[in-house]
Amino acid sequence: MRLLVIEDDQRLASFIAKGLGEHGYLVEIIHNGEDGLQYLLDETFDAVILDIMLPGINGFKVIEAARKKGCGVPILVLSAKGELEDRVKGLQLGGDDYLVKPFSIIELHARIEALIRRSVKTVETTHLQIDDLVLDLLKHEVSRAGKIIELQPREFSLLEYMLRNQERAVTKTMILEHIWNYEFDPQTNVVDVLVSRLRKKIDKDQSIKLIHTIRGVGYALKLR
């Protein structure tokens, strides 16, 4: 599942991304209100973690503007402000939950999972599929031809990312940015190793191969 973190504290944002990334989430980070709002409106996310005290426009204005534009993605308000009036204001403007700093990743993860469960309305939004390969977002489970495939968190995140971009080539740099949230040297082989591990698990002994190498570009999840 894909999350957006709008937080100007870079260390905290990285902490959140790392912690939730270990649970299999794809985490995008934006450090100011204007860019965060635009990214929220332009892209598709399963939930948003939003700080209140942001440079430019604050989190309250981000919530208000997003809801006026019809954006229904669940928003968890994250702030050092713990006063009752701030919590009430965040919820009245359209926030779905409120977590006061400092916090634990365990609690943040539980709250995000609860928000996503409440927001899911149809089976289509809980499953990603190509051919007989199915990824269940709620159960965090992958199967092919009905047989469960055990994946590590980063393998699950990579498969989810490729399923969301199926039939399209994704570069090594794109994978690095979405799975690790760091700027690695594009020449590093960590992506190749991760793709190789995933390929062995979903394509081994299968007549139809789904993960394809696009020479000079990257990889693609497609039927042929």
N, CA and C of each residue as an Amber inpcrd file, in Angstrom:
protein
   672
   0.8320000  -1.1910000   0.0000000   0.0000000   0.0000000   0.0000000
   0.8720000   1.2480000   0.0000000   0.3620000   2.2950000  -0.5710000
   1.1480000   3.5030000  -0.7750000   0.7140000   4.6090000   0.1930000
   1.6870000   5.1600000   0.9140000   1.4170000   6.2200000   1.8790000
   2.1510000   7.4890000   1.4880000   1.5600000   8.6230000   1.8450000
   2.2150000   9.9180000   1.6700000   2.4770000  10.5100000   3.0480000
   3.7310000  10.8800000   3.3070000   4.1020000  11.5450000   4.5520000
   4.4480000  12.9920000   4.2340000   3.7020000  13.9350000   4.8100000
   3.9880000  15.3660000   4.6410000   4.5000000  15.8700000   5.9840000
   5.7920000  15.9880000   6.0950000   6.4560000  16.2870000   7.3670000
   7.7490000  17.0460000   7.0910000   7.9180000  18.2370000   7.7130000
   9.1070000  19.0400000   7.4180000  10.3490000  18.5960000   8.1900000
  10.1690000  17.8130000   9.2440000  11.3130000  17.2800000   9.9910000
  11.8470000  16.0680000   9.2250000  12.9760000  16.2430000   8.5520000
  13.4870000  15.1960000   7.6770000  13.8570000  13.9290000   8.4310000
  14.4080000  14.0880000   9.6330000  14.7680000  12.9080000  10.4160000
  13.5290000  12.1200000  10.8230000  12.4910000  12.8250000  11.2440000
  11.2550000  12.1540000  11.6300000  10.6010000  11.4960000  10.4290000
  10.5950000  12.2000000   9.2890000  10.0010000  11.6310000   8.0730000
  10.7210000  10.3490000   7.6640000  12.0390000  10.3460000   7.7510000
  12.8180000   9.1490000   7.4140000  12.5370000   8.0240000   8.3980000
  12.3760000   8.3790000   9.6750000  12.0470000   7.4040000  10.7110000
  10.7050000   6.7340000  10.4090000   9.7170000   7.5430000  10.0350000
   8.3970000   7.0080000   9.6970000   8.4850000   6.1090000   8.4670000
   9.1860000   6.5870000   7.4390000   9.3030000   5.8220000   6.1900000
   9.9870000   4.4810000   6.4330000  11.0360000   4.5040000   7.2290000
  11.7610000   3.2630000   7.5270000  10.8820000   2.3060000   8.3230000
  10.2170000   2.8350000   9.3570000   9.3910000   1.9870000  10.2020000
   8.2170000   1.3730000   9.4650000   7.5090000   2.1730000   8.6840000
   6.3620000   1.6470000   7.9390000   6.8010000   0.8530000   6.7240000
   7.9750000   1.1930000   6.1730000   8.5160000   0.4220000   5.0590000
   8.7890000  -1.0120000   5.4610000   9.1780000  -1.2170000   6.7200000
   9.4390000  -2.5680000   7.2170000   8.1560000  -3.3870000   7.3320000
   7.0190000  -2.7000000   7.3090000   5.7260000  -3.3830000   7.3270000
   5.1690000  -3.5500000   5.9120000   5.9720000  -3.2280000   4.9110000
   5.5650000  -3.4530000   3.5260000   4.9230000  -2.2890000   2.8220000
   4.8940000  -1.1000000   3.4500000   4.2880000   0.0590000   2.8090000
   5.2780000   0.7530000   1.8750000   4.7460000   1.3410000   0.8110000
   5.5240000   2.2200000  -0.0510000   5.2790000   3.6350000   0.4510000
   6.3340000   4.3270000   0.8570000   6.1730000   5.6260000   1.5040000
   6.8320000   6.7340000   0.6920000   6.0450000   7.7470000   0.3490000
   6.5470000   8.9350000  -0.3280000   6.6430000  10.0590000   0.7000000
   7.6910000  10.8790000   0.6290000   7.8950000  11.9510000   1.5950000
   7.9220000  13.3090000   0.9000000   7.1500000  14.2540000   1.4500000
   7.1730000  15.6460000   1.0070000   7.3870000  16.5120000   2.2480000
   8.1780000  17.5930000   2.1090000   8.5780000  18.3620000   3.2840000
   7.8920000  19.7210000   3.4470000   6.9170000  20.0670000   2.5890000
   6.2110000  21.3380000   2.7820000   4.7610000  21.2090000   2.3430000
   3.9420000  22.1320000   2.8130000   2.5130000  22.0450000   2.5950000
   2.0710000  22.1690000   1.1540000   2.6400000  23.1350000   0.4190000
   2.2110000  23.3480000  -0.9740000   2.4770000  22.1240000  -1.8410000
   3.7040000  21.6170000  -1.7920000   4.0420000  20.4480000  -2.6060000
   3.2710000  19.2200000  -2.1350000   3.0830000  19.1160000  -0.8060000
   2.3420000  17.9820000  -0.2760000   0.9150000  17.9520000  -0.7830000
   0.2560000  19.1050000  -0.7740000  -1.1160000  19.1840000  -1.2580000
  -1.1900000  18.8200000  -2.7350000  -0.2840000  19.3700000  -3.5340000
  -0.2970000  19.0840000  -4.9600000  -0.0630000  17.6060000  -5.2400000
   0.8910000  17.0270000  -4.5080000   1.2040000  15.6060000  -4.6850000
   0.0090000  14.7500000  -4.2840000  -0.6550000  15.1480000  -3.1960000
  -1.8340000  14.4180000  -2.7270000  -2.9430000  14.4300000  -3.7690000
  -3.1210000  15.5650000  -4.4390000  -4.1820000  15.6890000  -5.4330000
  -3.8290000  15.0150000  -6.7540000  -2.5350000  14.9490000  -7.0760000
  -2.1110000  14.4150000  -8.3730000  -1.8870000  12.9100000  -8.3710000
  -1.5350000  12.3460000  -7.2150000  -1.1810000  10.9350000  -7.1350000
  -2.2470000  10.1500000  -6.3640000  -2.0830000   8.8270000  -6.3280000
  -3.0230000   7.9540000  -5.6240000  -2.3500000   7.3510000  -4.3970000
  -2.9570000   7.5480000  -3.2370000  -2.4190000   7.0210000  -1.9890000
  -3.5220000   6.3190000  -1.2010000  -3.1150000   5.3880000  -0.3550000
  -4.0640000   4.6870000   0.5000000  -4.3040000   5.4440000   1.8000000
  -3.3300000   6.2630000   2.2100000  -3.4820000   7.0770000   3.4160000
  -2.3970000   8.1510000   3.4260000  -2.6450000   9.1950000   4.2310000
  -1.6960000  10.3050000   4.3480000  -1.3800000  10.5400000   5.8250000
  -0.0990000  10.7490000   6.1200000   0.3360000  11.1450000   7.4540000
   0.7700000  12.5980000   7.3360000   0.0620000  13.4840000   8.0110000
   0.2140000  14.9160000   7.7780000   0.5860000  15.6710000   9.0520000
   1.7060000  16.3800000   9.0080000   2.1030000  17.2410000  10.1220000
   1.2980000  18.5430000  10.0530000   1.0990000  19.1860000  11.1980000
   0.3740000  20.4560000  11.2320000   1.3030000  21.6330000  10.9670000
   2.4140000  21.7050000  11.6750000   3.3270000  22.8340000  11.5560000
   4.2560000  22.6350000  10.3600000   3.8360000  23.1250000   9.2030000
   4.5890000  22.9760000   7.9630000   4.9910000  24.3460000   7.4200000
   6.1100000  24.4040000   6.6990000   6.4590000  25.6650000   6.0390000
   5.4700000  25.9490000   4.9170000   5.1920000  27.2240000   4.6800000
   4.2140000  27.5770000   3.6520000   2.8190000  27.4590000   4.2310000
   1.9940000  26.6170000   3.6520000   0.6550000  26.3970000   4.2030000
   0.7220000  25.2770000   5.2340000  -0.0230000  25.4370000   6.3330000
   0.0490000  24.4350000   7.3910000  -0.8560000  23.2370000   7.0930000
  -0.7830000  22.2500000   7.9600000  -1.5340000  21.0250000   7.7420000
  -3.0320000  21.2140000   7.7300000  -3.5430000  22.1330000   8.5520000
  -4.9780000  22.4010000   8.5620000  -5.4470000  22.8580000   7.1820000
  -4.6700000  23.7470000   6.5560000  -5.0510000  24.2550000   5.2370000
  -4.9260000  23.1770000   4.1680000  -3.9680000  22.2670000   4.3470000
  -3.8300000  21.1460000   3.4060000  -5.0810000  20.2710000   3.4680000
  -5.5310000  19.9510000   4.6760000  -6.7420000  19.1310000   4.8330000
  -7.9440000  19.8310000   4.2020000  -8.1170000  21.0920000   4.5430000
  -9.2690000  21.8490000   4.0460000  -9.2970000  21.9030000   2.5290000
  -8.1370000  22.1980000   1.9180000  -8.0660000  22.3030000   0.4600000
  -8.2880000  20.9440000  -0.2000000  -7.7180000  19.8930000   0.3880000
  -7.8670000  18.5470000  -0.1880000  -9.3250000  18.1050000  -0.1700000
  -9.9990000  18.3410000   0.9420000 -11.4020000  17.9290000   1.0350000
 -12.2890000  18.7420000   0.1010000 -11.9870000  20.0100000  -0.0700000
 -12.7730000  20.8390000  -0.9930000 -12.6280000  20.3610000  -2.4310000
 -11.4540000  19.7600000  -2.7400000 -11.2100000  19.2290000  -4.0830000
 -11.7990000  17.8300000  -4.2580000 -12.4130000  17.3090000  -3.2060000
 -13.0350000  15.9980000  -3.3050000 -12.1170000  14.8390000  -3.0060000
 -10.9520000  15.1200000  -2.4660000 -10.0000000  14.0590000  -2.1250000
 -10.4800000  13.3290000  -0.8740000 -10.7290000  12.0380000  -0.9850000
 -11.2700000  11.2780000   0.1370000 -10.2800000  10.3820000   0.8370000
  -8.9970000  10.4770000   0.4960000  -7.9920000   9.6030000   1.1020000
  -7.9460000   9.8210000   2.6140000  -7.8220000   8.7540000   3.4120000
  -7.7400000   8.9100000   4.8700000  -6.5200000   9.7380000   5.2730000
  -6.7130000  10.6660000   6.2010000  -5.6240000  11.5320000   6.6550000
  -5.4350000  11.3780000   8.1600000  -4.2280000  11.0090000   8.5670000
  -3.8710000  10.9690000   9.9750000  -3.0540000  12.2130000  10.2830000
  -3.5490000  13.0460000  11.1820000  -2.8830000  14.2820000  11.5400000
  -1.8310000  13.9870000  12.6030000  -0.6050000  14.4250000  12.3340000
   0.5190000  14.1620000  13.2280000   1.1040000  15.4990000  13.6570000
   1.1040000  15.7650000  14.9690000   1.5730000  17.0680000  15.4080000
   2.0390000  17.0520000  16.8510000   2.9280000  17.9870000  17.1550000
   3.3680000  18.1730000  18.5370000   2.2900000  18.8880000  19.3480000
   1.3420000  19.4610000  18.6610000   0.2510000  20.1530000  19.3350000
  -0.7630000  19.1430000  19.8560000  -0.8700000  19.0620000  21.1740000
  -1.7830000  18.0920000  21.7460000  -3.0200000  18.6910000  22.3580000
  -3.1820000  20.0090000  22.2280000  -4.3350000  20.6650000  22.8240000
  -5.6400000  20.1820000  22.1940000  -6.6690000  20.1380000  23.0110000
  -7.9630000  19.6380000  22.5530000  -8.4680000  20.3960000  21.3380000
  -8.3130000  21.7400000  21.3310000  -8.8550000  22.5210000  20.2180000
  -8.1690000  22.1860000  18.8930000  -6.8680000  21.8510000  18.9610000
  -6.1600000  21.4900000  17.7310000  -6.6310000  20.1370000  17.2080000
  -6.8440000  19.1990000  18.1320000  -7.3380000  17.8910000  17.7020000
  -8.7210000  18.0250000  17.0850000  -9.5750000  18.8050000  17.7360000
 -10.9350000  19.0040000  17.2310000 -10.9050000  19.6820000  15.8660000
 -10.0610000  20.7100000  15.7220000  -9.9950000  21.4320000  14.4530000
  -9.5530000  20.5130000  13.3150000  -8.5240000  19.7040000  13.5840000
  -8.0380000  18.7830000  12.5560000  -9.1010000  17.8130000  12.1070000
  -9.9060000  17.3060000  13.0400000 -10.9630000  16.3580000  12.7110000
 -12.1370000  17.0520000  12.0220000 -12.4710000  18.2590000  12.4760000
 -13.5860000  18.9840000  11.8630000 -13.3010000  19.3610000  10.4150000
 -12.0480000  19.6330000  10.1040000 -11.6840000  20.0200000   8.7440000
 -11.6660000  18.8290000   7.7860000 -11.6620000  17.6170000   8.3370000
 -11.6860000  16.4410000   7.4720000 -10.6160000  15.4160000   7.7710000
  -9.8280000  15.6370000   8.8450000  -8.8650000  14.6270000   9.2500000
  -9.5990000  13.4110000   9.8020000  -8.9930000  12.2360000   9.6970000
  -9.6590000  11.0070000  10.1310000  -9.1430000  10.4780000  11.4630000
  -7.9450000  10.9140000  11.8480000  -7.3830000  10.4930000  13.1230000
  -6.3100000  11.5010000  13.5150000  -5.8910000  11.4540000  14.7850000
  -4.9460000  12.4360000  15.2950000  -3.9690000  11.7320000  16.2260000
  -2.6720000  11.8880000  15.9580000  -1.6460000  11.2730000  16.7930000
  -0.6520000  12.3470000  17.2200000  -0.4330000  12.4510000  18.5240000
   0.4250000  13.4960000  19.0670000   1.8590000  12.9970000  19.2110000
   2.8270000  13.8190000  18.8140000   4.2340000  13.5120000  19.0040000
   4.5910000  13.6790000  20.4830000   5.5150000  12.8630000  21.0130000
   6.1840000  11.7300000  20.3890000   5.2520000  10.5210000  20.3080000
   5.5630000   9.5910000  19.4380000   4.7050000   8.4360000  19.2160000
   5.5720000   7.2300000  18.9150000   4.9640000   6.0720000  18.9000000
   5.6880000   4.8460000  18.5430000   5.2530000   4.3950000  17.1570000
   6.1610000   3.7840000  16.4320000   5.8250000   3.2570000  15.1080000
   4.7490000   2.1880000  15.2190000   4.7680000   1.4350000  16.3110000
   3.7690000   0.3800000  16.4960000   2.3640000   0.9860000  16.5090000
   2.1950000   2.0890000  17.2610000   0.8780000   2.7260000  17.3180000
   0.5290000   3.3740000  15.9860000   1.5000000   4.0340000  15.3660000
   1.2520000   4.6700000  14.0680000   0.8140000   3.6260000  13.0470000
   1.5110000   2.5040000  13.0160000   1.1700000   1.4260000  12.0860000
  -0.2490000   0.9240000  12.3330000  -0.6050000   0.7160000  13.6030000
  -1.9420000   0.2230000  13.9340000  -3.0200000   1.2070000  13.5040000
  -2.7630000   2.4910000  13.7120000  -3.7500000   3.5050000  13.3340000
  -3.9130000   3.5880000  11.8200000  -2.7930000   3.5110000  11.0910000
  -2.8560000   3.5610000   9.6260000  -3.6290000   2.3550000   9.0950000
  -3.3540000   1.1850000   9.6410000  -4.0790000  -0.0120000   9.2050000
  -5.5790000   0.1450000   9.4540000  -5.9370000   0.6920000  10.6070000
  -7.3490000   0.8810000  10.9310000  -8.0080000   1.8700000   9.9730000
  -7.3080000   2.9550000   9.6510000  -7.8520000   3.9480000   8.7160000
  -8.0960000   3.3320000   7.3450000  -7.1300000   2.5500000   6.8800000
  -7.2550000   1.9440000   5.5530000  -8.3840000   0.9290000   5.5300000
  -8.5140000   0.1410000   6.5960000  -9.6050000  -0.8390000   6.6540000
 -10.9590000  -0.1460000   6.5800000 -11.0890000   0.9550000   7.3060000
 -12.3750000   1.6740000   7.3090000 -12.6760000   2.3240000   5.9630000
 -11.6220000   2.6660000   5.2300000 -11.8300000   3.3870000   3.9710000
 -12.1030000   2.4710000   2.7980000 -11.7740000   1.1910000   2.9420000
 -11.9420000   0.2440000   1.8310000 -13.4270000  -0.0490000   1.6330000
 -13.8940000   0.1420000   0.4090000 -15.3130000  -0.0440000   0.1130000
 -15.5790000  -1.2440000  -0.8010000 -14.6180000  -1.5790000  -1.6700000
 -14.8470000  -2.6330000  -2.6460000 -13.6900000  -3.5950000  -2.6860000
 -13.9690000  -4.8020000  -3.1790000 -12.9280000  -5.8200000  -3.2970000
 -11.8190000  -5.3590000  -4.2280000 -12.1990000  -4.5960000  -5.2720000
 -11.2050000  -4.1660000  -6.2520000 -10.0790000  -3.3570000  -5.6080000
 -10.3880000  -2.5770000  -4.6010000  -9.3700000  -1.7410000  -3.9940000
  -8.4820000  -2.5170000  -3.0320000  -8.8410000  -3.7630000  -2.7240000
  -8.0370000  -4.5430000  -1.7920000  -7.1520000  -5.5580000  -2.4940000
  -7.3310000  -5.7220000  -3.7920000  -6.5690000  -6.7170000  -4.5250000
  -5.9130000  -6.1070000  -5.7710000  -4.7100000  -6.5400000  -6.0380000
  -4.0260000  -6.2130000  -7.2860000  -3.7390000  -7.5410000  -7.9700000
  -3.9390000  -7.5930000  -9.2930000  -3.8330000  -8.8820000  -9.9570000
  -3.3400000  -8.7520000 -11.3850000  -2.5600000  -9.7570000 -11.8100000
  -2.2100000  -9.9380000 -13.2070000  -2.1990000 -11.4390000 -13.4600000
  -2.9510000 -11.8700000 -14.4330000  -3.1070000 -13.2890000 -14.7230000
  -3.5580000 -14.0070000 -13.4370000  -2.8380000 -15.0630000 -13.0190000
  -3.2390000 -15.8000000 -11.8230000  -2.4540000 -15.3830000 -10.5800000
  -1.7260000 -14.2640000 -10.6830000  -0.9760000 -13.7290000  -9.5470000
  -1.8310000 -12.6740000  -8.8440000  -2.1050000 -12.8680000  -7.5550000
  -2.9900000 -11.9800000  -6.8040000  -2.2850000 -11.4930000  -5.5420000
  -2.3420000 -10.1870000  -5.3250000  -1.8100000  -9.5900000  -4.1060000
  -2.9730000  -9.0190000  -3.3070000  -3.1700000  -9.5290000  -2.1080000
  -4.2380000  -9.0890000  -1.2140000  -3.6530000  -8.0400000  -0.2700000
  -4.0840000  -6.7870000  -0.4340000  -3.5250000  -5.6840000   0.3390000
  -3.9230000  -5.7310000   1.8110000  -5.1140000  -6.2030000   2.1030000
  -5.5580000  -6.2390000   3.4880000  -4.9330000  -7.3900000   4.2650000
  -4.8730000  -8.5560000   3.6590000  -4.2720000  -9.7130000   4.3270000
  -2.7520000  -9.7150000   4.2190000  -2.2220000  -8.8210000   3.3590000
  -0.7790000  -8.7700000   3.1120000  -0.3110000 -10.1560000   2.6560000
  -1.0050000 -10.6650000   1.6310000  -0.8070000 -12.0370000   1.1830000
  -0.7070000 -12.0760000  -0.3390000   0.1620000 -12.9490000  -0.8440000
   0.3510000 -13.1070000  -2.2880000   0.1250000 -14.5690000  -2.6570000
  -0.5600000 -14.7800000  -3.7660000  -0.7650000 -16.1500000  -4.2410000
  -0.6740000 -16.1870000  -5.7570000  -0.3030000 -17.3420000  -6.2580000
  -0.3180000 -17.5650000  -7.7100000  -0.9620000 -18.9130000  -7.9620000
  -1.9590000 -18.9120000  -8.8220000  -2.7410000 -20.1160000  -9.1110000
  -3.2890000 -20.7100000  -7.8160000  -3.6330000 -19.8290000  -6.8690000
  -4.2240000 -20.2740000  -5.6190000  -3.2340000 -20.7220000  -4.5610000
  -1.9530000 -20.7520000  -4.8960000  -0.9300000 -21.1990000  -3.9470000
  -0.2630000 -19.9880000  -3.2930000  -0.2380000 -19.9720000  -1.9550000
   0.3480000 -18.8580000  -1.2180000   1.8550000 -18.7920000  -1.4290000
   2.3530000 -17.5680000  -1.6540000   3.7880000 -17.3290000  -1.8330000
   4.2630000 -16.4530000  -0.6810000   5.2550000 -16.9270000   0.0540000
   5.7940000 -16.1660000   1.1780000   6.8020000 -15.1330000   0.6700000
   6.5450000 -13.8590000   0.9670000   7.4380000 -12.7870000   0.5400000
   7.9410000 -12.0000000   1.7390000   9.1920000 -11.5400000   1.6480000
   9.7450000 -10.6280000   2.6300000   9.1340000  -9.2400000   2.3870000
   9.1800000  -8.3330000   3.3940000   8.5420000  -7.0120000   3.2390000
   8.9420000  -6.2540000   1.9770000  10.2490000  -6.1980000   1.6510000
  10.6560000  -5.4550000   0.4590000  10.2390000  -6.1830000  -0.8150000
  10.1880000  -7.4980000  -0.8020000   9.7040000  -8.2410000  -1.9580000
   8.2240000  -7.9410000  -2.1810000   7.4710000  -7.8810000  -1.0960000
   6.0460000  -7.5450000  -1.1840000   5.8730000  -6.1330000  -1.7330000
   6.6680000  -5.1890000  -1.2230000   6.5740000  -3.7950000  -1.6780000
   6.9250000  -3.6780000  -3.1550000   7.9540000  -4.3950000  -3.5840000
   8.3400000  -4.3570000  -4.9940000   7.2330000  -4.9240000  -5.8720000
   6.6540000  -6.0440000  -5.4550000   5.5820000  -6.6390000  -6.2510000
   4.3820000  -5.7060000  -6.3160000   4.0350000  -5.0830000  -5.1950000
   2.9200000  -4.1410000  -5.2100000   3.1990000  -2.9900000  -6.1690000
   4.4300000  -2.4570000  -6.1080000   4.7930000  -1.3430000  -6.9840000
   4.7120000  -1.7550000  -8.4530000   5.1930000  -2.9450000  -8.7740000
   5.1620000  -3.4120000 -10.1630000   3.7340000  -3.7180000 -10.6110000
   2.9060000  -4.2260000  -9.6970000   1.5060000  -4.4800000 -10.0470000
   0.7570000  -3.1780000 -10.3210000   1.0770000  -2.1410000  -9.5530000
   0.4410000  -0.8460000  -9.7810000   0.9200000  -0.2120000 -11.0830000
   2.0330000  -0.7090000 -11.5880000   2.5880000  -0.1850000 -12.8490000
   2.7010000  -1.2870000 -13.8960000   1.8370000  -2.2960000 -13.8060000
   1.9400000  -3.4290000 -14.7230000   1.7910000  -2.9950000 -16.1750000
   2.5050000  -3.7210000 -17.0140000   2.5950000  -3.4530000 -18.4570000
   3.4390000  -2.2230000 -18.7590000   4.0490000  -1.6150000 -17.7280000
   4.9380000  -0.4630000 -17.9390000   6.3260000  -0.7770000 -17.3840000
   7.3390000  -0.2530000 -18.0560000   8.7030000  -0.4520000 -17.5770000
   8.9730000   0.4730000 -16.3980000   9.6360000  -0.0620000 -15.3730000
  10.0750000   0.7540000 -14.2420000  11.5960000   0.6560000 -14.1640000
  12.2470000   1.7800000 -13.9810000  13.7020000   1.8110000 -13.9540000
  14.2180000   1.4250000 -12.5690000  15.5260000   1.1480000 -12.5010000
  16.1380000   0.8280000 -11.2120000  16.0230000   2.0140000 -10.2600000
  16.2020000   3.2150000 -10.7940000  16.1070000   4.4130000  -9.9580000
  14.7030000   4.5610000  -9.3920000  13.6700000   4.3150000 -10.1860000
  12.2860000   4.3880000  -9.7160000  12.0520000   3.3940000  -8.5890000
  12.5740000   2.1880000  -8.7490000  12.4060000   1.1620000  -7.7160000
  13.1310000   1.5610000  -6.4420000  14.3480000   2.0800000  -6.5780000
  15.1150000   2.5100000  -5.4080000  14.3630000   3.5830000  -4.6280000
  13.8080000   4.5520000  -5.3430000  13.1170000   5.6640000  -4.6960000
  11.8410000   5.2080000  -3.9920000  11.1460000   4.2290000  -4.5600000
   9.8780000   3.8000000  -3.9910000  10.0260000   2.7310000  -2.9150000
  11.0470000   1.9040000  -3.0160000  11.1930000   0.8120000  -2.0580000
  12.0950000   1.1780000  -0.8930000  13.1600000   1.9360000  -1.1880000
  14.1140000   2.2790000  -0.1270000  13.9820000   3.7240000   0.3500000
  13.3930000   4.5860000  -0.4850000  13.2610000   6.0060000  -0.1490000
  14.6100000   6.6720000   0.0880000  15.6420000   6.1940000  -0.5620000
  16.9550000   6.8020000  -0.4930000  17.4770000   6.9570000  -1.9160000
  18.4680000   7.8260000  -2.0620000  19.0880000   8.0120000  -3.3700000
  20.3620000   7.1820000  -3.4300000  20.2410000   5.9620000  -3.9170000
  21.3810000   5.0920000  -4.0880000  22.0500000   5.3790000  -5.4280000
  23.2710000   4.9450000  -5.5660000  23.9470000   4.9630000  -6.8500000
  23.1780000   4.0330000  -7.7860000  22.6720000   4.5270000  -8.9200000
  21.9120000   3.6800000  -9.8420000  22.6880000   2.4510000 -10.3060000
  24.0120000   2.4860000 -10.1510000  24.8170000   1.3510000 -10.5860000
  24.8330000   0.2180000  -9.5510000  24.3010000   0.4750000  -8.3550000
  24.2910000  -0.5650000  -7.3380000  23.4320000  -1.7370000  -7.7940000
  23.7100000  -2.9210000  -7.2580000  22.9810000  -4.1020000  -7.7170000
  21.8710000  -4.5270000  -6.7580000  21.5110000  -3.6710000  -5.7750000
  20.4860000  -4.0770000  -4.8120000  19.1430000  -4.3310000  -5.4910000
  18.8310000  -3.5610000  -6.5200000  17.5700000  -3.7720000  -7.2380000
  17.6030000  -5.0930000  -7.9770000  18.7110000  -5.3690000  -8.6560000
  18.8350000  -6.6280000  -9.4000000  18.6770000  -7.8270000  -8.4700000
  19.2730000  -7.7220000  -7.2840000  19.1890000  -8.8200000  -6.3220000
  17.7510000  -9.0080000  -5.8490000  17.0760000  -7.8840000  -5.5460000
  15.6950000  -7.9710000  -5.0720000  14.7660000  -8.5130000  -6.1550000
  14.9360000  -8.0420000  -7.3810000  14.1040000  -8.5250000  -8.4980000
  14.3590000 -10.0060000  -8.7280000  15.6100000 -10.4170000  -8.6430000
  15.9610000 -11.8320000  -8.8350000  15.2720000 -12.7120000  -7.7970000
  15.2640000 -12.2590000  -6.5390000  14.6180000 -13.0320000  -5.4710000
  13.1180000 -13.1440000  -5.7200000  12.5000000 -12.0080000  -6.1120000
  11.0660000 -12.0060000  -6.3660000  10.7250000 -12.8800000  -7.5720000
  11.5330000 -12.7920000  -8.6010000  11.3020000 -13.5750000  -9.8170000
  11.3220000 -15.0730000  -9.5220000  12.2590000 -15.4950000  -8.6890000
  12.3460000 -16.9160000  -8.3390000  11.0960000 -17.3830000  -7.6060000
  10.5110000 -16.5020000  -6.8200000   9.3470000 -16.8970000  -6.0340000
   8.0540000 -16.9140000  -6.8350000   7.8990000 -16.0050000  -7.7960000
   6.6150000 -15.9580000  -8.5060000   6.6540000 -16.5850000  -9.9000000
   7.8510000 -16.7120000 -10.4840000   7.9410000 -17.2410000 -11.8500000
   8.5270000 -18.6480000 -11.9460000   9.1620000 -19.1190000 -10.8690000
   9.7900000 -20.4360000 -10.9120000   8.7560000 -21.5210000 -11.1980000
   9.0770000 -22.3680000 -12.1560000   8.2290000 -23.4990000 -12.5500000
   6.8950000 -23.0670000 -13.1630000   6.8050000 -21.7920000 -13.5560000
   5.5830000 -21.3110000 -14.1990000   5.7850000 -21.2250000 -15.7130000
   4.8000000 -21.6680000 -16.4770000   4.9290000 -21.6160000 -17.9340000
   4.8560000 -20.1870000 -18.4450000   4.0800000 -19.3430000 -17.7470000
   3.9760000 -17.9370000 -18.1210000   4.8100000 -17.1080000 -17.1510000
   5.8430000 -16.4660000 -17.6800000   6.7100000 -15.6240000 -16.8600000
   6.1330000 -14.2070000 -16.8200000   6.1380000 -13.6190000 -15.6410000
   5.5290000 -12.3070000 -15.4730000   6.5350000 -11.1740000 -15.3330000
   7.6910000 -11.4340000 -14.7410000   8.7030000 -10.3840000 -14.5830000
   9.6720000 -10.4420000 -15.7470000   9.7640000  -9.3440000 -16.4730000
  10.6090000  -9.2800000 -17.6620000  11.6650000  -8.1940000 -17.5140000
  12.8550000  -8.4670000 -18.0070000  13.9310000  -7.4790000 -18.0320000
  13.8180000  -6.6670000 -19.3140000  13.7670000  -5.3600000 -19.1830000
  13.7340000  -4.4720000 -20.3450000  15.1430000  -3.9240000 -20.5140000
  15.8730000  -4.4490000 -21.4680000  17.2800000  -4.1370000 -21.6220000
  17.5200000  -2.6250000 -21.7390000  18.4280000  -2.1330000 -20.9230000
  18.7750000  -0.7220000 -20.9490000  17.7900000   0.1850000 -20.2400000
  16.7110000  -0.3870000 -19.7030000  15.6750000   0.4210000 -19.0440000
  15.4540000  -0.0240000 -17.6020000  15.0280000  -1.2610000 -17.4200000
  14.7370000  -1.7610000 -16.0770000  13.9400000  -3.0450000 -16.1600000
  12.7590000  -3.0500000 -15.5440000  11.9450000  -4.2590000 -15.4840000
  10.4780000  -3.9160000 -15.7290000   9.7130000  -4.9480000 -16.0710000
   8.2830000  -4.7600000 -16.2550000   7.5510000  -6.0280000 -15.8360000
   6.3830000  -5.8510000 -15.2230000   5.5090000  -6.9650000 -14.8800000
   4.4330000  -6.9930000 -15.9470000   4.4670000  -8.0260000 -16.7870000
   3.5250000  -8.1090000 -17.8900000   3.3850000  -9.5530000 -18.3430000
   2.3360000  -9.8100000 -19.1290000   2.0790000 -11.1760000 -19.5700000
   3.0290000 -11.6390000 -20.6540000   3.5000000 -10.6920000 -21.4890000
   4.4320000 -11.1100000 -22.5540000   5.2500000  -9.9130000 -23.0050000
